[in-house]
Amino acid sequence: MAKSTLLRQTLNERQVNMMAFSACIGFGLFLHTGEVLNIAGPGLAVVAFVLAASVCWCVVSCLGEMTALFPVQGPLFEFPARYLDDAVGYAVGWMAWFSWAVTISNQALAVASLWKFRFKDSYLEDVGYPDKELGWGTESASPAVWVIITLLIVLFFNVLPVRWYGRAEYLFGTAKLTFICGLILFNVVLSAQEGARRGDHFWAWNHPYNYATPNYTIHPSSPDPIVVTGDGGRVLSLWTGITASFFAYTGFEIIAVSAAENADLEKYETIKLGSRKLTIRQSVLYLLATFTSSLVVPYDDAMLQDIRSGHHLGGQNSVFILAAVRAGYRSVPSFFNAFFIFSATTSAINGVYVSSRLLHALAGIPEAWPRGLHGARRTLSYTNSHGVPLAAIFYSWLFGLLAFL
């Protein structure tokens, strides 16, 4: 009996939507919002996310329309191969697979760093935190422990039948959506309280601060940094803020990658509908999260400056946790950090899903492989009785082991 190489069309419209949303919400939003705020200042940080969202909207719309018309496997490289050149398509396919495979180790490292949750005593004293220390006491544990636990969880969810995987992803996406909405409301409440105390709800935007950072520092961690002031500094700050905010939008292409396993392509126009939902959710929530956080945490906060210094980063560098700490809440920072661990873990799960589907699609194209590897190509093209490409999942998952380096 011949082995099957076909994926199963068992994902429905709501699962595909939430899978794409969940893939975008890793640790990038929670950490890079503060990075953009520190680089550009509150006003330009909002502008940076608006511009990044406009680029994301254009790309998702184009990709969604083309995938809705041609719901093929591996659309990320199939379209360049079909409309530009085969060699371009194959190069895009391998680069897309590699970038997603490396993301697995990136998210595993994020989880390990989040377990090292500890604030400096001097910082807590400066902001008037009610306790002398704030941390989890897990700093002494080896990062390898958290990495291997994360990778095992990631592998478990990806070998599930696609139907069950989609259900799990729907729950993950719903939890993230609810959390971000709650995060925005939390910042609104903090802004109202702090604004009433200071008599200015935009205190972090006004003197002695500003809507934009007064200068831009090139290579801030070097012994001899270059400081650019004036309009040139603001332009560089905005440009760097835009490029940094792009990382928070990574993952939207899962809308197209999941087309081969989508059961509702024609019935509900899933790809088109999912593209619109994804861009609207991302744009609105990211902008509101950035704007509300900029009202409660100044852009020159010491923990935000550490993000650009290249130091070991964790949840204590997130602008959302800093907002809770500066407000004096005891249990909220730990809860936020725990959710960030959950978010990074689920993004690693998405990374294996996308990379394995890209590798499985590449395995169906003999011309994309070097001579001598066709045996491996055929192995990667096989699926089990549930339509899950186990070999492609395993070989993509192995790249998560790079986190041990």
N, C-alpha and C positions, 0 to 999 in steps of 0.2 A: 504494500500500500504506500503510495507516494506521500511524502510529507507535505503539509500545507504551508504556503507562504503568504496567505491572505490574512489581513486584519479583519476584525469583526466590527460591523457598524452597530454598536450598542449604546453609544453616548447620545443623550438627548440635548435639546436646546439649552435648558437651564444649567446642565452640567458643564457644557462647553463654555458658557458665559462665565461661570464661577471659576472654572479651571484657568481661564485666561486672566481673570482678575487676581486670583490667588498667586499665579506665577509672577505678577508684577509687584506684589506686596511681600518683599522679603525684609531684610534689614536695611535696604537702600533708602527707603522713604524715611525711616525713623532716625537714621544717622545722617544722611546726606542733606536733609532739610536744615539741620543745624550747621552743616558745612557751608551750604549756599548762603545761609544767613550771615555767617561770620565773614565770608568772602566779599559779599556784595552789599550787605546792609539790608534792613527790613524792606524798604521800598523796591530796591533793585532785585531782591530775592524773589518777590512776587512777580516782577516783570520777567525774570529769568524762567520761572516755572510756566508763565503764560506762553513765552516763546517756545519753550521745549514742548509744551502741550500742543501747540499749533503744528510743529513738525511731526509729532507722534500722530496727531489726528490725520494729517495728509497721508502718512505712510500706511496707517491702519485702514483708511478708507480705500486706498488703491489696492492693497493686499486683499482686503475683504471682497471687493468687487471682482477681482480676477479669480480668486479662489471659489467664489460663488458660481462663476461661469465655468471654471475648470477645476472641479474638486478632486485633484490628483494627489498621489502620495508625494511628499517632499516638495510642496509648492515653492518653498524658499529658493530652491535651486532649479526646479523644473522650469519656472518661468524665464529666468535668465538664459537657460540652455535653449529653450524653445524660441525666444524672441531676439536673443543676442548671438550667442555662440555656445556650442556644447562645452568647450573648454572653460568658458566663463561660468557656466552653470555648475560644472563639477567642482571648480575651485570654490565657488560660493557654498556649495553643499558641504565640502570638507571643512571649510572655515566655520560655518554655522554649527556643524556637529562639534568641532573642537571647542568653540567658545562656550557651548552649553555644557559639554563634559567638564570643562575646567570650572564652570560655575558651581558644580557639585562640591568640589573641594573648597571653593571660596565660601559657600554657605556653611559648610562644616566647620571651617575656621571661625566664621562669625559666631556660630553657636559656642565654640570653645572660648572665645573672647568674652562672650556675654556671661559666662559662668564666673568670670573673674570680676564680679561686680563689687566695687569698693570705691568709696569717695575719700579724698584726702581730708584729714581732720581740719586742716587750715581752711579749706574751701567751705566746709560746713560752718565753721566759726564765722567766716566772712559774710555768709548769706543769712546768718542767724537761725540755723537749723536747730530745733529743740534738743536733739541728741548729739552726743560728742562723736559718734561714729555711725556710719551707714554702709553696710555691705553684707555679703552672704557668708563669708567665711569659707568659701570654696576655692580661694586663690591658690592654695597649696596643692590641689589636685592636678594631676598631669593633664594637659590638654588632649593627650592621646586618648584618654578615657572618654571624654565627651565626643571626640571625633568618631571613634569606633561605634559608640552607642548611636550617634546620629546616622552614620552610614548603614547600620543594621536596620534601623527604622525605615530609612529611605528605601532600602532593598525590599523590605517586607511589603510595603504598600505598592511598589511597582510590579511585583510578581502576582498581584491579585488579578482576577478576571477584570477586564476593562469596565464592565458594568459596575462592579464594586469599587473599582478605583474612581470612577466618575462620581459615585455617591459620596465617597470620602472627600473628594475634592470640592464637592458642593458644600459640605459642612465646613471645610476649611475656609472657603471663600466667604461664606456667610458670617463666620466668626470674625474674619478680618474686616469685613465691611461694617459690622456692628461695632467693632472696637474703634475703628477710625472715626466713625460718627460720634461715639462717646468721647473720644479724645478731643475732637473739635469742640463739643459742648463743654468739656472740662476746661479747656483753655478760655472759652468765652466767659465762664463763671469766674475764673482767676483774673481775667482782664477787668471784669466789672468790679471785683473786690479791690484790686490794686489801683485801678483808675479812680475809684471813689476815695481811697486813702491818699493818693497823691494829688488828686484834683485834676488829673489829665489822663484820659484813657489811651492816649498815644504818646505816653512818656518815653517809650523806647524808640520813638521816631523823632522826637524833638530834642532840643538842647538839654544836656551836653552831648546827646547822640545826634543822629541824622538819618534821613531816609536812605542814604548811601554811605558806604565807608569812605573816609576822607582820602585814602591812598590804597595802593595795591602793592603787596610785597611779593617779589619773585624769589622763589626758593627760600621760604621763611626759616627752614631748618638748617640752612647753610651758615657757616661762620660769618660770611660777608653777604647778606641778603641785599637785593636791589629794591629800592622803594620808589614807586612811580606815583606822583601826586597829581592833583588837578583833574581836568577832564580825561586825560589819558589814563590815569589810574582808575577812574570810574568806568571807562570803556573796557579796560582789561578785567575789572571786577565783574562786570556784567557778563562778558564773554566766558570767563572761567566759571561763573555761576551757572550759565546755561549748560556748559559741557558737564559740570558736576551733576546737575539735575537730570540729565539724560539717563544716568544709571538707575534712577528710581523708576523709569518707564520700561526698563528691560523686561521682556516676557510677553509682550502683546502678540507676538507672532504665533503663539500657541493656538490662536483662533484658526489660523490656516493649517498648522501642522496636524490638528485633530480632525481635519476634513475627511480623511479616509476612514475614520471610525465614527462618523457622525450619522445618526439614523434619521435625522429630521432635516436634511439638506434642502429638499424640495418642498416639504410640507409647510415648514415655518420660515423658510429663507434664513436658516440659522446663522450662516456666515455674515450676511448683511446686518441682521438684527444684532448679532453678537458684537460686531465691529462698532456699531453705534453705541450700544450699551457700555462697552469697555471704555471708549474714548470719553464719553460723558462722565462716567463714574470716576475715572482716573483724573480727568481735568478738574472737575469740581472739587473732589475730595482733597486732592493734592494742594490746590490753590487755597482752599479754606484752612487746611492744616498748617500751611506755611504762614498764611496771614495771621491766624489766631495765635500761633506760637511766637510770632514776631512782636506781639503786643505785650508779652509777659516775660520774655527773656531778652536782655540787651545783646547786640551782636558781638560785643567785645568780652562776653563772659569767658572766664579763664578756661573752663572745660570745653568750650567751643573752639578756642584757639588751639587746644591740644590736637584737634582733628587734623589740622594742616601741618603740624610739627612732625608727623610720622611716628608718634609714640604709639604704644599698644593701646588700642581703643576698645571700648566696651559700652554697655548700656549707660554708664555714667556720663558719656559724652553725647547722649541723645538730648536734643532740645526739649523733648516732651517730658523726659524724666527730670531735667533741670528745672522745668516749670513747676513740677510738683515739689521738688526739694526747696526751691526758693520760697514757695508758699508755706513750707513747714509741715507737709503731710508725711506721716510716718510709714504707712503700709503701701501707699499708692506707688512709690518708685519701684518697690520690689515686684508688685503686680505687673507694672508696665514691662519691667525687664523679663519677667517670666513669659509674658506674651510675645516679646521680641524673639525669645528662644523658639517658641512655637512657630512663629512666622518664618524665621530663617530655616527651620527644619522642613516646613512644608514647601518652601521655595526650592530646597535641595531635592525634594521629591519631584517637583515639577521639572527640575533640571534633568533628572534621569529619564523622565517620560519623553521630553522633547528630544533629547540627544539620541535616545534609543530609536525613536520613530524616524529621525533623520538618517541614522545609520542603517536602519532596516530598508528605508527607501533607496539609499545609495547601493545597498546590496543587490537591488534588482536591476542595476545598470552595469553590465560587464565593462563597458568602456571607461567607467569612472575609476577602475581599479588597476593597479600595476600588474604586470604579468607575474605569475607565480603565486598570487594570492586568491585565485578563483575558488580554491577549496574553502578558504575562510569566508569568502563572499557568500557562497552557497549556505554555509552554516548560519551566517548572520541573517539570511533571508527566511529561515524557517520560523514558524509560529507553533504554539502548542494547541491543544484542543479548544482552548478558550480564545484563540486569536492573539495571544500575547507573545511578542518576539523575545523569548527568554535570553537567547544568546546575545542579541543586540543590547538588551538591558544590562546583562552582566558585564560586557566589555565596556560599555559606557560608564557603568557604576565604578569600575576599577580606577577610573581617573579621579574619583574621590579620595583614593589613597594618597594622592599628591599632597593632601593636607598634612600628612605626617612629616613632610619635609620642612 
